[in-house]
Amino acid sequence: MEYTQLGRTGLKVSRLVLGTMNFGPQTDEATSHTIMDSALDAGLNFFDTANVYGWGAEKGRTEEIIGSWFAKGDGRRDRTVLATKVYGNMGPDGEAWPNHDKISALNIRRAVDASLKRLGTDHIDVYQFHHVDRATPFDEVWQAIDVLIGQGKILYAGSSNFPGYKIAQANETAARRGMVGLVSEQCLYNLFERRAEMEVIPAAREYGLGVIPWSPLHGGLLGGVLKKEAEGRRRTEGRAAQTLADPAKREQFQAYEDLLDKHGLAPGEVGLAWLLTRPGVTGPIVGPRTPEQLAGALRALELELSEELLAELDAIFPGPGPSPEAFAW
């Protein structure tokens, strides 16, 4: 396993991040434990979750599954860099209740204590804001985070789904308070969806945040979906079906699969390997439902993509170009 620093911090994390969103809703507790054991055995030490995972009436269930895994001992918690998130409403009995969502000081205090209880641990390594809260000033946010760091409940703070200007606002405010500020940004980023290259990733690199792409295969579309569809192994639905309904986009994915078929490469592994070549990327989040899917993701670490292949991928899925040239002269 290859490790890298998380942004400008001294924290060493694996180049793949284990996403746990499927634990509970799609993957039972025993299988989730098997996947986490396999990940740790492979040297994958960075686990990502969120307080709302489990969804619906089961919000928090994913954190509970991770907590029961930590409870097995054998150094599991000590070997894991744990990241979770706060923002979604966690009101009692699944109800949307005032002050049980977003990132006010009150909700941050309440949410971190609830996550620690579900996770069965005394601290969270990277506590992430799951979305922008336009109603809460960053001075209030950092005051709450400063208290939690002082209490030893969290070590670092990160963001998710922040635009570039909010990354700048957050870290400029933190700097005025003499704080470290954000150390990571989770954003939607993959071969097909490259808008983050305009503003989000440049801001993250400027402020020393590690970039953690979510949906690295764009909901499975970069995992060979057309071939699986033709062979009857996958039924395309939801966002994937809507995307493929556009003939031009379907042609892009067909060209992608044809190119990798010519090279004898697995599309899903290439999609992950491409992200590992991108400047500023710490590691993409992989969210396996089965141990077999985790094994496939780990194989991406062994791929070395040639300059020729990278250029061919760029031709199929061109990025927006740098900012401001992407939208100005």
C-alpha positions, 0 to 999 in steps of 0.5 A: 500500500502506498501512503501520502500526507493528507494535504499539508498535515503530518497525517499519513493515509492510504491512497485509497479511502474506504467509503462505508455508505453501503454498510447497513443499507446494502451490506449487512453487518457481518459482510461490512466487518469482513470488508473492513478487515480486508481493507486493513489487511491490505494496508488501507487505513483511511475510512470515511463515513457520515452521521446520516449514513444508514439513511431513512429511519436508520440514520447512524446505522453505518457508524454503529457498524463501524463501532461494533467492528472497532469493539472487536479490538486487535488494534483496529481503531489504532490502525484506522484514520477515521473520518466522519461528517456532520450536516444532515438532520439527525432529529429524534425519530427521524424527524427534521427538527430545528438545530439538529442539522447543518453546522451551527455550534450547537449542532456540531457539539450535539452531533460529534458526541452522538457520532462518538457514541455510535462509533465507540471511540473517544476521538474522530481523526477528521471531522468533516462538514458535509455541505455548505451552511450559508446561515452559519458564519465561519467564526462560529464554526471554528469556535466550536471546532476549537473547543472540540480539538481542545477536548481531544474529541477531534484532531482535524477538520475537513470539508465536503462539497464546498465551492472554491470560494468557501474553502478560501473563506473557511481557511482565511477565517481560521488563519485569523483565529490562529487555527489550522483550518480545513485540511481536506475537501471531499468533492465529486470528481472523476473522468466524466465529471471534471468541473472541480478542476476549475475552482475547487481543486485549485483552491484546495491545492492553494490552501494545502487541502488533500482532495478526496474524490467521491463517486470516482466511477460516477455511479458505476458509469465508468466501471464498464456499465455498457458491457454489463448492460449488454450482457444482462449483468447490470440494469441501468437505472436512476442517474446512470440511465438518465446520463446514458439517455443522451446519445452524445454521452453514451457515445463517450462511455462507449469510446471509453470502454472500447479504448480500455478493451483494446488495451486489455484493461478493466474500466473500473480500475482505470477510472480509479488509477486515473484519479491517482495521477491527478495533482492534489488528489490524496485518494478516491473514496471506494464504496464496496458492497462486497469483498470482491469489489474491494479487491477490484478497487485495490488492483487499481493501485498497481496500474501505471497509466502511460502518457499515451493512454492518459492523452486518449482518456483526455480526448474522450473526457476533456476537462474544463481547463484552468480557471479563469481561462475556462470561461474567460480569455 
